[in-house]
Amino acid sequence: MTADLLPEHPDFLWRNPEPKTSYDAIIVGGGGHGLATAYFLAKNHGMTNIAVLERGWLAGGNMARNTTIIRSNYLWDESAAIYEHSLKLWERLPEELEYDFLFSQRGVMNLAHTLGDVRESMRRVNANQLNGVDAEWLDPRQVKELCPILNISDNIRYPVLGATYQPRAGIAKHDHVAWAFARKCDEMGVDIIQNCEVTGFIKDGNRVVGVETSRGRINTGAVGLAAAGHSSVLAKLAGFDLPIQSHPLQALVSELHEPVHPTVVMSNHVHVYVSQAHKGELVMGAGVDSYSGYGQRGSFHVIEEQMAAAVELFPIFARAHVLRTWGGIVDVTLDASPIVGKTPVDNMYVNCGWGTGGFKGTPGAGWAFAHTIASGEPHELNAPFALDRFVSGALIDEHGAAAVAH
């Protein structure tokens, strides 16, 4: 079948070239962060002799295995800065990339169920407002007005005492985002090479000069690692360790329904979050499985518990049928914040540790990581997220923001 018969099929949005013998830079990982990094390397820094290497198919990892939530209402200044920059990029990218990836700013609510939740939520709202992030506190009546199907009665296990709300937050279609970045990268001359697994790194002393792949050796002047849960495996090949743990994270969707859920509702306390996709399916997720692993499926009890929580909060969902489940591999650091910057190997850089917040950070991470690779020095947005903070103790503890996968 020819490209003119299926002009919008993803296989025809970019070339599938053979790898060259040499590139100015190589990005390992063909997911959202890898593609966004390549895009901004080309657009912002004029680097087009670069390659994105993906061991499987484009965006077949976490990029296609998340729940698409986008927000920037993080507690600490450093986190709020990079996520808010990312949200501002999200707002302009559909036009810039010339691709409608269904970015919908329908808002995100995070419920409070205890007095402790209320205090922490109000603290977060105040911190957000100081950082120029749109954030509001809603009482139970306002919560009900915004999401009429939510149960706010006081005779349930976890009554709704209020919620934080970010109106500019929302969702986007994850695979369309990847295709949009890939198409623009290809237009600017970036090589996107699928089915190309990195099996080792070639070094001259302590400087990386190439990569060994399943399709042969490729020389390069710089390497950027953007492989999420497998970043620690690649780092080990390069001779250093990363302080991350990889865990399965699962979510599910229901059968299709008429529009009933107007926003995104999250509850850290009962570990569930729910939105409704553009086609009509309910998208639900929960926390990560407690064990480390690389399996792209999770444990049944996690699904069972998230369903129980969802039905209590949304009684209307009681008869909805689960259509399918899936799992991703999240990379979690000790402080629940990412690592974006230099590594102990010269000319090798890493972008990992986003845990459950990787999708929303896609454009902001790509922007800052591209600057770091192009200049050899971190951008002000990712400077606080250096690897050496785990030695200096300058941690950015966002466990409260990342307690549930969202």
C-alpha positions as CSV (number, residue, x, y, z in Angstrom):
1,M,0.0,0.0,0.0
2,T,1.5,3.4,-0.9
3,A,1.8,6.5,1.1
4,D,-0.7,8.4,-1.0
5,L,-3.4,6.0,0.0
6,L,-2.8,6.5,3.7
7,P,-1.2,9.9,4.0
8,E,-2.0,10.2,7.7
9,H,-0.9,6.7,8.7
10,P,2.0,7.1,11.2
11,D,4.3,4.9,9.0
12,F,4.2,7.7,6.4
13,L,4.8,10.7,8.6
14,W,8.6,10.2,8.8
15,R,11.3,8.3,7.0
16,N,12.7,5.0,8.2
17,P,16.4,5.5,7.3
18,E,19.4,3.2,7.7
19,P,21.7,4.6,10.4
20,K,24.6,6.6,9.3
21,T,28.1,5.8,10.5
22,S,28.3,9.1,12.5
23,Y,26.1,11.7,14.0
24,D,26.7,14.9,16.0
25,A,24.4,13.6,18.7
26,I,22.4,10.5,19.4
27,I,19.3,10.3,21.5
28,V,18.6,6.9,23.0
29,G,14.9,6.4,23.4
30,G,12.2,7.1,20.8
31,G,9.5,8.1,23.3
32,G,8.1,11.6,24.0
33,H,11.1,12.9,25.8
34,G,13.6,11.6,23.2
35,L,11.6,13.0,20.3
36,A,11.0,16.4,22.0
37,T,14.7,16.6,22.7
38,A,15.6,15.9,19.1
39,Y,13.0,18.5,18.0
40,F,14.4,21.2,20.2
41,L,18.0,20.3,19.3
42,A,17.0,21.0,15.7
43,K,14.7,23.9,16.2
44,N,16.5,25.8,18.9
45,H,20.1,24.9,18.3
46,G,20.4,24.1,14.6
47,M,21.6,20.5,15.3
48,T,20.0,18.4,12.5
49,N,22.7,15.7,12.1
50,I,21.3,13.7,14.9
51,A,19.6,10.4,15.4
52,V,16.9,9.0,17.7
53,L,17.5,5.3,18.4
54,E,14.5,3.2,19.5
55,R,14.9,-0.5,20.3
56,G,11.3,-1.2,19.4
57,W,8.7,0.9,17.6
58,L,8.4,4.7,18.0
59,A,6.6,5.6,21.3
60,G,6.0,2.0,22.1
61,G,7.1,2.4,25.8
62,N,5.7,4.7,28.4
63,M,4.6,7.2,25.8
64,A,1.9,4.8,24.7
65,R,1.3,3.5,28.2
66,N,0.3,6.5,30.3
67,T,-2.9,8.3,31.1
68,T,-2.2,11.6,29.3
69,I,-2.7,14.0,32.2
70,I,-1.0,17.4,31.8
71,R,-0.6,19.9,34.7
72,S,2.0,22.1,36.4
73,N,0.7,22.5,40.0
74,Y,3.8,21.1,41.8
75,L,4.8,22.3,45.2
76,W,8.4,23.3,45.0
77,D,9.8,26.2,43.0
78,E,12.1,24.1,40.9
79,S,9.3,21.6,39.9
80,A,6.7,24.3,39.3
81,A,9.2,26.2,37.0
82,I,9.9,23.3,34.6
83,Y,6.3,21.9,34.6
84,E,4.8,25.4,34.0
85,H,7.3,26.0,31.2
86,S,6.2,22.6,29.8
87,L,2.5,23.6,30.1
88,K,3.1,26.8,28.2
89,L,4.8,24.8,25.5
90,W,1.8,22.4,25.4
91,E,-0.4,25.4,24.8
92,R,1.4,26.5,21.6
93,L,2.6,23.1,20.3
94,P,-0.5,22.1,18.2
95,E,0.0,25.2,16.0
96,E,3.8,25.0,16.1
97,L,3.9,21.3,15.1
98,E,1.0,21.7,12.8
99,Y,-0.8,18.7,14.2
100,D,-3.9,18.4,16.3
101,F,-3.0,16.0,19.0
102,L,-6.3,16.7,20.9
103,F,-4.8,18.9,23.7
104,S,-7.9,19.6,25.9
105,Q,-7.5,22.1,28.8
106,R,-10.5,20.7,30.8
107,G,-8.8,21.3,34.2
108,V,-7.5,18.9,36.9
109,M,-9.0,18.5,40.4
110,N,-7.1,16.9,43.3
111,L,-9.5,15.9,46.1
112,A,-8.9,16.4,49.8
113,H,-10.5,13.8,52.1
114,T,-8.9,14.6,55.5
115,L,-7.9,17.7,57.5
116,G,-4.3,16.8,56.7
117,D,-5.2,16.7,53.0
118,V,-6.9,20.1,53.3
119,R,-3.9,21.8,54.9
120,E,-1.5,20.3,52.4
121,S,-3.7,21.2,49.5
122,M,-4.1,24.8,50.6
123,R,-0.3,25.0,51.1
124,R,0.1,23.8,47.5
125,V,-2.4,26.3,46.1
126,N,-0.6,29.1,47.9
127,A,2.8,28.0,46.6
128,N,1.4,27.6,43.1
129,Q,0.0,31.1,43.1
130,L,3.3,32.5,44.3
131,N,5.0,30.8,41.3
132,G,2.5,32.2,38.8
133,V,0.7,28.9,38.4
134,D,-3.1,29.0,38.1
135,A,-4.4,27.2,41.1
136,E,-7.6,27.5,43.2
137,W,-9.1,25.9,46.3
138,L,-12.7,24.6,45.8
139,D,-15.1,23.7,48.6
140,P,-17.3,20.6,48.3
141,R,-20.2,22.6,46.7
142,Q,-17.8,24.0,44.0
143,V,-16.4,20.5,43.5
144,K,-19.9,19.2,42.8
145,E,-20.7,22.1,40.4
146,L,-17.6,21.4,38.4
147,C,-18.1,17.6,38.4
148,P,-21.7,16.7,39.0
149,I,-21.2,13.0,38.9
150,L,-18.8,13.0,41.9
151,N,-20.2,11.7,45.2
152,I,-19.7,14.4,47.9
153,S,-21.9,12.9,50.6
154,D,-20.6,12.8,54.1
155,N,-21.5,9.1,54.8
156,I,-18.7,7.5,52.7
157,R,-15.3,6.3,53.8
158,Y,-13.5,9.2,52.3
159,P,-15.7,12.3,52.2
160,V,-14.7,15.1,49.9
161,L,-13.7,18.1,52.0
162,G,-12.6,20.1,49.0
163,A,-10.1,20.1,46.1
164,T,-7.3,21.9,44.4
165,Y,-8.1,22.9,40.9
166,Q,-5.9,24.0,38.0
167,P,-8.1,25.2,35.1
168,R,-5.3,25.3,32.4
169,A,-4.5,21.6,33.0
170,G,-5.9,18.8,30.9
171,I,-5.1,15.9,28.7
172,A,-3.7,15.2,25.2
173,K,-3.7,12.2,22.8
174,H,-0.3,10.6,23.7
175,D,0.5,8.7,20.4
176,H,-0.5,11.7,18.4
177,V,1.9,13.8,20.4
178,A,4.7,11.4,19.5
179,W,3.7,11.4,15.8
180,A,3.7,15.2,15.8
181,F,7.2,15.5,17.1
182,A,8.5,12.7,14.9
183,R,7.1,14.3,11.7
184,K,8.7,17.7,12.5
185,C,12.0,16.1,13.5
186,D,12.0,14.2,10.2
187,E,11.2,17.4,8.2
188,M,14.3,19.0,9.8
189,G,16.5,16.1,8.8
190,V,16.6,14.1,12.1
191,D,17.0,10.4,11.5
192,I,14.5,8.3,13.5
193,I,15.8,4.7,13.6
194,Q,13.4,2.1,15.0
195,N,14.3,-1.5,15.9
196,C,17.8,-0.4,16.9
197,E,18.8,-1.5,20.4
198,V,21.8,0.1,22.1
199,T,23.9,-2.7,23.4
200,G,27.0,-0.8,24.6
201,F,29.0,2.5,24.5
202,I,32.4,3.2,23.0
203,K,34.6,5.5,25.0
204,D,37.9,7.2,24.5
205,G,39.1,7.4,28.1
206,N,36.2,8.9,29.9
207,R,34.6,10.4,26.8
208,V,31.8,8.7,24.9
209,V,32.5,8.6,21.2
210,G,30.0,6.1,19.9
211,V,27.3,3.5,20.6
212,E,27.1,-0.2,19.8
213,T,23.7,-1.2,18.5
214,S,21.9,-4.2,17.1
215,R,22.4,-2.5,13.7
216,G,26.2,-1.9,14.1
217,R,28.5,0.8,15.5
218,I,27.5,4.4,15.3
219,N,30.0,7.2,16.1
220,T,28.8,10.4,17.8
221,G,29.9,13.5,19.6
222,A,27.3,13.3,22.3
223,V,24.8,10.9,23.7
224,G,21.5,11.7,25.5
225,L,19.8,8.9,27.4
226,A,16.0,9.3,27.5
227,A,14.9,5.7,28.1
228,A,12.7,6.1,31.2
229,G,12.6,2.9,33.2
230,H,15.5,1.4,31.3
231,S,17.8,4.3,31.9
232,S,19.6,2.5,34.8
233,V,20.3,-0.5,32.4
234,L,21.9,1.9,29.9
235,A,23.9,3.7,32.6
236,K,25.3,0.4,33.8
237,L,26.5,-0.3,30.2
238,A,28.3,3.1,30.3
239,G,29.9,2.3,33.6
240,F,27.9,4.3,36.2
241,D,24.9,3.9,38.4
242,L,21.7,5.9,38.6
243,P,19.7,6.2,41.8
244,I,16.4,5.1,40.3
245,Q,14.1,2.2,40.7
246,S,11.8,0.9,38.0
247,H,8.3,-0.2,38.8
248,P,5.3,-1.4,36.8
249,L,2.5,1.1,36.6
250,Q,-0.8,0.1,35.3
251,A,-4.0,1.8,34.2
252,L,-7.2,0.8,32.4
253,V,-10.0,2.1,30.2
254,S,-13.7,1.3,30.1
255,E,-15.9,0.7,27.2
256,L,-17.1,3.8,25.3
257,H,-19.7,6.1,27.0
258,E,-21.5,9.3,26.2
259,P,-19.7,12.4,27.7
260,V,-20.3,12.3,31.4
261,H,-17.0,13.4,33.0
262,P,-16.1,17.0,32.2
263,T,-12.7,17.3,33.9
264,V,-9.9,15.2,35.5
265,V,-10.4,14.1,39.1
266,M,-7.5,12.7,41.1
267,S,-7.3,11.4,44.7
268,N,-4.0,10.7,46.2
269,H,-5.7,9.5,49.4
270,V,-7.7,6.7,47.8
271,H,-5.2,6.2,45.0
272,V,-7.3,6.6,41.9
273,Y,-7.7,9.2,39.1
274,V,-10.2,9.4,36.4
275,S,-10.7,11.3,33.1
276,Q,-12.8,10.6,30.0
277,A,-11.0,10.3,26.7
278,H,-12.1,12.0,23.5
279,K,-13.7,8.9,22.1
280,G,-15.7,8.3,25.4
281,E,-13.8,5.7,27.3
282,L,-13.1,6.3,31.0
283,V,-9.3,6.4,31.7
284,M,-8.4,5.3,35.2
285,G,-5.1,4.8,37.0
286,A,-3.7,4.3,40.5
287,G,-0.3,4.0,42.2
288,V,2.7,2.0,41.1
289,D,3.2,-1.6,42.1
290,S,5.5,-1.8,45.1
291,Y,7.9,-4.3,43.5
292,S,10.7,-3.4,41.1
293,G,10.5,-4.9,37.6
294,Y,10.3,-4.3,33.9
295,G,7.0,-6.1,33.1
296,Q,4.5,-4.1,31.2
297,R,1.6,-5.4,33.3
298,G,0.8,-5.0,37.0
299,S,-0.9,-6.8,39.9
300,F,-4.6,-7.6,40.0
301,H,-5.1,-6.3,43.5
302,V,-4.1,-2.8,42.3
303,I,-6.8,-2.8,39.7
304,E,-9.3,-4.2,42.2
305,E,-8.5,-1.5,44.8
306,Q,-8.6,1.4,42.2
307,M,-12.0,0.2,41.0
308,A,-13.4,0.1,44.5
309,A,-12.2,3.7,45.0
310,A,-13.5,4.9,41.7
311,V,-17.0,3.4,42.3
312,E,-17.2,5.0,45.7
313,L,-16.3,8.4,44.3
314,F,-18.3,7.9,41.1
315,P,-21.4,5.7,41.8
316,I,-22.4,6.2,38.1
317,F,-19.4,4.0,37.1
318,A,-20.6,0.9,38.9
319,R,-21.9,-0.8,35.8
320,A,-19.1,0.3,33.4
321,H,-17.1,-2.6,31.9
322,V,-13.4,-2.6,31.8
323,L,-12.2,-2.7,28.2
324,R,-8.5,-3.2,28.6
325,T,-5.6,-2.7,31.0
326,W,-1.9,-1.9,30.3
327,G,1.3,-1.2,32.1
328,G,4.3,1.1,31.8
329,I,7.7,1.1,33.5
330,V,8.2,4.2,35.6
331,D,11.6,5.3,36.9
332,V,11.4,6.7,40.4
333,T,14.1,8.6,42.2
334,L,14.6,9.0,46.0
335,D,13.0,12.4,46.0
336,A,10.4,11.7,43.3
337,S,11.9,14.4,41.0
338,P,13.7,13.8,37.7
339,I,17.4,13.7,36.8
340,V,18.2,15.9,33.8
341,G,21.8,16.8,33.1
342,K,25.4,15.6,33.0
343,T,26.6,12.1,33.9
344,P,30.1,10.9,35.1
345,V,30.9,10.1,31.4
346,D,32.0,13.1,29.4
347,N,29.6,14.1,26.6
348,M,26.9,11.7,27.9
349,Y,23.7,13.2,29.4
350,V,20.7,11.7,31.0
351,N,17.0,12.5,31.3
352,C,15.2,10.1,33.6
353,G,13.5,9.7,37.0
354,W,10.3,11.4,36.0
355,G,8.3,8.6,37.7
356,T,4.6,9.1,37.1
357,G,5.0,12.7,35.7
358,G,6.8,12.1,32.5
359,F,4.1,12.7,30.0
360,K,3.2,16.2,31.3
361,G,6.8,17.2,31.3
362,T,7.5,16.1,27.7
363,P,8.1,19.4,26.0
364,G,9.7,21.1,29.0
365,A,12.1,18.2,29.5
366,G,12.9,18.2,25.8
367,W,13.6,22.0,25.8
368,A,15.9,21.9,28.8
369,F,17.7,18.6,27.8
370,A,18.3,19.8,24.3
371,H,20.0,23.0,25.7
372,T,22.1,20.8,27.9
373,I,23.3,18.5,25.1
374,A,23.9,21.4,22.7
375,S,25.8,23.6,25.1
376,G,27.3,21.1,27.5
377,E,25.8,23.0,30.4
378,P,22.3,22.7,32.0
379,H,19.5,25.1,31.3
380,E,18.3,27.1,34.4
381,L,15.2,24.9,34.4
382,N,17.0,21.6,34.8
383,A,20.1,22.8,36.7
384,P,18.4,21.9,40.1
385,F,17.7,18.4,38.8
386,A,21.4,17.4,38.5
387,L,22.6,13.9,39.3
388,D,25.0,15.2,42.0
389,R,22.1,16.4,44.2
390,F,22.0,13.0,45.7
391,V,25.5,13.6,47.0
392,S,25.1,17.2,48.0
393,G,21.7,16.6,49.6
394,A,19.9,19.4,47.7
395,L,16.9,17.2,47.1
396,I,13.6,18.3,45.6
397,D,11.1,16.2,47.5
398,E,7.9,15.9,45.5
399,H,6.6,12.7,47.0
400,G,3.4,14.5,47.8
401,A,2.9,15.5,44.2
402,A,3.8,12.0,42.9
403,A,2.1,9.9,45.5
404,V,-0.3,8.6,42.9
405,A,0.5,8.1,39.2
406,H,-0.8,11.1,37.3
